[in-house]
Amino acid sequence: MKKLKKSNYSNGKESIFLIFDGECAMCSSFIKWLDLIYKSSKYKLYVTSSIDNLINTNFSKNFDLKNIDFNYLESIREKTLIYIGPNEKLLIRSKAILVLFYNSGNLLLKLIAKFLSIFPKNFLDVFYILISKNRYKLSVFLRLNKNCKLHF
């Protein structure tokens, strides 16, 4: 494993940056839940629903972003969870979820990630896309609080 650059550490924790759909109650609820899980993790989560926050705020001081294609990120921002981890590792869809679960420090989530990783990425992405396309309907069905929206 490559040594991480000093800029990827925040108070001794490795940094992970997540970009998500901030207008979706289900997405916001998931991010709030992840934030709780990651409090005891070795990783520090930075979360935003805006590409501009990634580029223009002090969030970016924790990341070396010279190889990130921001036009690509903007084109997929509302369709998927975007994970940018140490060494500019960019993950989307089911792979982002699996890595988030695996790195959470939670034994059950780690086991779920290991189990799901036996399936091909394309197979898992079909389910991710199905949920993603119906996330607003699922938010209503699950009676998620519309005021749960996070804005960064």
PyMOL commands that set and color helices and strands:
alter all, ss='L'
color gray80, all
select helices_A, chain A and resi 6-8+25-38+51-56+58-62+70-76+86-88+93-102+107-116+121-133+135-141+146-148
alter helices_A, ss='H'
color red, helices_A
select strands_A, chain A and resi 9-10+13-19+43-48+82-85+89-92
alter strands_A, ss='S'
color yellow, strands_A
deselect
rebuild
show_as cartoon
